[in-house]
């Protein structure tokens, strides 16, 4: 009996963590919209540790900027910074809604979709291909000195 209630409490706790993570993902870019006067994010130094060390963008680089421009209503610029930005925005909103409903009703919805390995592998392959294309254009558009200036090794 104790193990069943522990399992249920653990599942509820994981759902709460999922809601908190999705809300943080949505709130931080929202707060950055107040500081984005005159499109200062276009030229701002990236806070990505990988980009700061290497000068090259990581697969997630640009998602925060993309979310900021979604809040500003500029879908074109949002897609320019990261193709998956709008998808992350929609996914986070759906995650908050679905997990909140699951906590209230004590039922699981879309479990097969959220925990599907096939969907995770397909999304992973798409992200890798997209990142390789971004790297190709990044390297072709920037000189070695430009790449070094974008890192901490200037």
Residue frames as qw, qx, qy, qz and C-alpha x, y, z in Angstrom:
[[0.000, 0.884, 0.468, 0.000, 0.00, 0.00, 0.00],
 [0.309, -0.790, 0.091, 0.522, 2.80, 2.41, 0.83],
 [0.415, -0.155, 0.576, 0.687, 4.57, 1.84, -2.48],
 [0.231, 0.624, 0.653, 0.362, 1.42, 2.66, -4.46],
 [0.107, -0.956, -0.244, 0.124, 0.91, 6.00, -2.71],
 [0.434, -0.594, 0.322, 0.596, 4.64, 6.75, -3.05],
 [0.408, 0.175, 0.655, 0.612, 4.41, 6.06, -6.79],
 [0.099, 0.816, 0.526, 0.215, 1.36, 8.30, -7.13],
 [0.279, -0.900, -0.036, 0.332, 3.05, 11.08, -5.14],
 [0.485, -0.334, 0.478, 0.652, 6.19, 10.74, -7.28],
 [0.328, 0.458, 0.646, 0.515, 4.13, 11.02, -10.48],
 [0.061, -0.932, -0.357, -0.019, 2.36, 14.09, -9.14],
 [0.424, -0.737, 0.169, 0.499, 5.66, 15.61, -8.13],
 [0.466, -0.031, 0.575, 0.671, 7.09, 15.02, -11.62],
 [0.187, 0.714, 0.573, 0.356, 4.02, 16.69, -13.16],
 [0.230, -0.938, -0.143, 0.216, 4.49, 19.71, -10.90],
 [0.478, -0.481, 0.389, 0.623, 8.15, 19.89, -11.95],
 [0.398, 0.335, 0.643, 0.563, 7.03, 19.71, -15.60],
 [0.018, 0.900, 0.417, 0.129, 4.62, 22.61, -15.06],
 [0.372, -0.835, 0.082, 0.397, 7.30, 24.66, -13.28],
 [0.521, -0.196, 0.522, 0.646, 9.83, 23.99, -16.06],
 [0.293, 0.564, 0.602, 0.483, 7.39, 24.97, -18.79],
 [0.126, -0.949, -0.285, 0.036, 6.40, 28.14, -16.91],
 [0.456, -0.659, 0.246, 0.545, 10.04, 29.14, -16.41],
 [0.467, 0.110, 0.603, 0.637, 10.64, 28.58, -20.13],
 [0.129, 0.744, 0.529, 0.386, 7.75, 30.92, -20.89],
 [0.301, -0.913, -0.217, 0.167, 8.34, 33.55, -18.18],
 [0.545, -0.457, 0.224, 0.666, 12.05, 34.33, -18.70],
 [0.323, 0.246, 0.493, 0.769, 11.66, 35.39, -22.37],
 [0.107, -0.829, -0.497, -0.232, 8.53, 37.34, -21.39],
 [0.438, -0.808, -0.081, 0.385, 10.56, 39.31, -18.85],
 [0.509, -0.193, 0.375, 0.750, 13.25, 39.92, -21.47],
 [0.255, 0.660, 0.532, 0.466, 10.70, 41.61, -23.73],
 [0.221, -0.947, -0.208, 0.105, 10.73, 44.56, -21.32],
 [0.451, -0.653, 0.321, 0.517, 14.48, 44.98, -21.86],
 [0.576, 0.191, 0.602, 0.519, 14.38, 44.51, -25.64],
 [0.210, 0.883, 0.149, -0.393, 14.08, 48.15, -26.59],
 [0.321, 0.792, -0.390, -0.343, 15.36, 48.94, -30.08],
 [0.958, 0.230, -0.165, -0.054, 15.91, 45.22, -30.76],
 [0.171, -0.780, 0.589, -0.123, 18.97, 45.04, -28.52],
 [0.832, -0.173, 0.524, -0.064, 18.81, 41.21, -28.59],
 [0.800, 0.599, -0.025, 0.018, 19.90, 41.15, -32.22],
 [0.452, 0.687, -0.437, 0.363, 23.42, 42.18, -31.25],
 [0.575, -0.664, 0.361, -0.314, 23.56, 41.02, -27.62],
 [0.143, 0.436, -0.885, 0.081, 26.17, 38.47, -26.52],
 [0.788, -0.178, -0.507, -0.301, 24.72, 35.00, -26.19],
 [0.469, -0.578, 0.521, -0.417, 24.61, 33.54, -22.69],
 [0.983, 0.076, -0.124, -0.114, 24.94, 30.00, -24.02],
 [0.588, -0.642, 0.462, 0.168, 27.95, 28.35, -22.32],
 [0.794, 0.167, 0.477, 0.337, 28.76, 26.34, -25.46],
 [0.446, 0.806, 0.181, 0.343, 28.76, 29.42, -27.69],
 [0.243, -0.943, 0.222, -0.044, 30.76, 31.41, -25.16],
 [0.685, -0.454, 0.517, 0.242, 33.46, 28.71, -25.12],
 [0.642, 0.117, 0.621, 0.433, 33.57, 27.79, -28.80],
 [0.098, 0.383, -0.243, -0.886, 32.02, 30.70, -30.69],
 [0.246, -0.092, -0.807, -0.529, 29.72, 28.22, -32.43],
 [0.603, -0.218, 0.105, -0.760, 25.98, 28.00, -31.68],
 [0.234, -0.031, 0.952, -0.194, 24.61, 24.95, -29.91],
 [0.057, -0.353, -0.842, -0.404, 21.41, 23.26, -31.16],
 [0.176, -0.735, -0.629, 0.180, 19.33, 25.33, -28.71],
 [0.260, -0.291, -0.003, 0.921, 20.98, 28.70, -29.36],
 [0.130, -0.100, -0.365, -0.917, 18.43, 31.31, -30.28],
 [0.288, -0.491, -0.809, -0.146, 15.35, 29.73, -28.72],
 [0.228, -0.588, -0.466, 0.621, 15.14, 32.35, -25.95],
 [0.006, 0.308, -0.213, -0.927, 15.48, 35.18, -28.48],
 [0.189, -0.209, -0.779, -0.561, 12.90, 33.42, -30.64],
 [0.264, -0.586, -0.749, 0.161, 10.46, 33.31, -27.71],
 [0.135, -0.488, -0.191, 0.841, 11.06, 37.01, -26.99],
 [0.130, 0.148, -0.437, -0.878, 10.06, 37.88, -30.55],
 [0.223, -0.409, -0.852, -0.238, 6.98, 35.65, -30.31],
 [0.201, -0.634, -0.559, 0.495, 5.86, 37.76, -27.35],
 [0.027, -0.466, 0.099, 0.879, 6.52, 40.88, -29.41],
 [0.647, 0.569, 0.374, -0.344, 4.42, 39.44, -32.24],
 [0.312, 0.725, -0.496, -0.363, 7.26, 39.24, -34.77],
 [0.943, 0.017, 0.324, -0.076, 6.96, 35.69, -36.12],
 [0.720, 0.647, -0.181, 0.174, 9.46, 36.26, -38.94],
 [0.075, 0.733, -0.562, 0.376, 12.23, 37.34, -36.56],
 [0.737, -0.358, 0.482, -0.312, 11.27, 34.55, -34.17],
 [0.956, 0.245, 0.160, 0.022, 11.76, 31.98, -36.92],
 [0.469, 0.774, -0.345, 0.247, 15.00, 33.70, -37.93],
 [0.224, -0.667, 0.623, -0.341, 16.57, 33.09, -34.52],
 [0.201, -0.152, 0.964, -0.085, 15.36, 29.49, -34.20],
 [0.429, -0.076, -0.657, -0.615, 12.93, 27.47, -36.28],
 [0.465, -0.319, -0.823, 0.073, 11.71, 25.57, -33.21],
 [0.016, 0.042, -0.395, 0.918, 10.98, 28.69, -31.10],
 [0.563, -0.114, -0.106, -0.811, 7.26, 28.83, -31.96],
 [0.753, -0.099, -0.630, -0.160, 7.00, 25.06, -31.45],
 [0.384, -0.023, -0.681, 0.623, 8.60, 25.36, -28.00],
 [0.247, -0.092, 0.201, -0.944, 6.12, 28.12, -27.15],
 [0.726, -0.107, -0.319, -0.600, 3.11, 26.00, -28.16],
 [0.694, -0.024, -0.707, 0.134, 4.55, 22.89, -26.49],
 [0.189, 0.053, -0.606, 0.771, 5.11, 24.71, -23.18],
 [0.467, -0.091, 0.090, -0.875, 1.57, 26.10, -23.16],
 [0.800, -0.057, -0.463, -0.379, 0.11, 22.67, -23.96],
 [0.543, 0.063, -0.740, 0.391, 2.32, 21.07, -21.30],
 [0.097, -0.087, 0.488, -0.863, 1.07, 23.46, -18.62],
 [0.647, -0.049, -0.088, -0.756, -2.56, 22.88, -19.64],
 [0.797, 0.020, -0.574, -0.189, -2.35, 19.09, -19.94],
 [0.462, 0.066, -0.733, 0.495, -0.33, 18.51, -16.77],
 [0.246, -0.115, 0.381, -0.884, -2.59, 20.83, -14.77],
 [0.761, -0.044, -0.213, -0.611, -5.65, 18.92, -15.99],
 [0.723, 0.071, -0.682, 0.082, -3.90, 15.64, -15.15],
 [0.177, 0.115, -0.670, 0.712, -3.20, 16.84, -11.61],
 [0.468, -0.073, 0.198, -0.858, -6.80, 17.97, -11.13],
 [0.840, 0.048, -0.213, -0.497, -8.46, 14.85, -12.60],
 [0.536, -0.448, 0.712, -0.075, -5.79, 12.39, -11.40],
 [0.871, 0.350, 0.344, 0.016, -5.75, 10.78, -14.87],
 [0.372, -0.416, 0.510, 0.655, -3.09, 10.59, -17.58],
 [0.625, 0.725, 0.222, -0.187, -3.78, 12.01, -21.03],
 [0.532, 0.801, -0.274, 0.017, -1.44, 11.83, -24.03],
 [0.651, -0.579, 0.482, 0.092, 0.95, 9.57, -22.12],
 [0.841, 0.208, 0.414, 0.280, 1.69, 7.60, -25.28],
 [0.452, 0.826, 0.057, 0.330, 2.65, 10.82, -27.09],
 [0.229, -0.915, 0.291, -0.157, 4.69, 12.44, -24.29],
 [0.572, -0.522, 0.630, 0.048, 6.71, 9.29, -23.65],
 [0.887, 0.437, 0.148, -0.028, 7.01, 8.01, -27.22],
 [0.583, -0.431, 0.448, 0.523, 10.53, 7.03, -28.21],
 [0.533, 0.435, 0.547, 0.476, 9.66, 7.18, -31.89],
 [0.081, 0.955, 0.223, 0.179, 8.57, 10.81, -31.63],
 [0.455, -0.817, 0.226, 0.275, 11.67, 11.64, -29.57],
 [0.645, -0.127, 0.527, 0.539, 13.98, 10.04, -32.15],
 [0.405, 0.665, 0.466, 0.420, 12.26, 11.80, -35.06],
 [0.109, -0.990, -0.075, -0.049, 12.46, 15.17, -33.29],
 [0.596, -0.617, 0.341, 0.384, 16.09, 14.49, -32.39],
 [0.618, 0.169, 0.527, 0.558, 17.01, 13.70, -36.00],
 [0.219, 0.855, 0.348, 0.317, 15.17, 16.82, -37.22],
 [0.328, -0.933, 0.077, 0.127, 17.02, 18.96, -34.65],
 [0.653, -0.360, 0.442, 0.498, 20.40, 17.50, -35.66],
 [0.509, 0.450, 0.506, 0.531, 19.75, 18.10, -39.37],
 [0.011, 0.955, 0.229, 0.188, 18.51, 21.63, -38.66],
 [0.488, -0.804, 0.196, 0.277, 21.58, 22.31, -36.50],
 [0.663, -0.081, 0.481, 0.568, 23.98, 21.04, -39.17],
 [0.343, 0.702, 0.416, 0.465, 22.32, 23.33, -41.72],
 [0.224, -0.972, -0.065, -0.025, 22.59, 26.26, -39.28],
 [0.636, -0.553, 0.321, 0.433, 26.27, 25.47, -38.68],
 [0.609, 0.291, 0.467, 0.571, 26.95, 25.38, -42.42],
 [0.149, 0.852, 0.279, 0.416, 25.41, 28.83, -42.90],
 [0.466, -0.875, 0.038, 0.128, 27.03, 30.16, -39.72],
 [0.680, -0.330, 0.372, 0.538, 30.50, 29.09, -40.87],
 [0.489, 0.437, 0.459, 0.599, 29.96, 30.38, -44.41],
 [0.018, -0.910, -0.262, -0.321, 28.71, 33.78, -43.14],
 [0.445, -0.880, 0.168, 0.013, 31.42, 34.35, -40.49],
 [0.514, 0.612, -0.541, 0.262, 35.17, 34.50, -40.61],
 [0.712, -0.151, -0.579, 0.368, 37.32, 32.80, -38.01],
 [0.175, 0.131, -0.340, 0.915, 37.86, 36.17, -36.31],
 [0.497, -0.323, -0.149, -0.791, 34.09, 36.77, -36.17],
 [0.812, -0.272, -0.506, -0.106, 33.59, 33.39, -34.55],
 [0.554, -0.040, -0.511, 0.656, 36.30, 34.14, -31.97],
 [0.091, -0.259, 0.146, -0.950, 34.67, 37.50, -31.18],
 [0.680, -0.343, -0.278, -0.585, 31.45, 35.66, -30.33],
 [0.814, -0.239, -0.490, 0.199, 33.29, 33.58, -27.74],
 [0.505, -0.857, 0.013, 0.102, 35.04, 34.50, -24.51],
 [0.777, -0.176, 0.250, 0.550, 38.43, 34.02, -26.21],
 [0.363, 0.916, 0.126, 0.118, 38.38, 37.39, -28.02]]
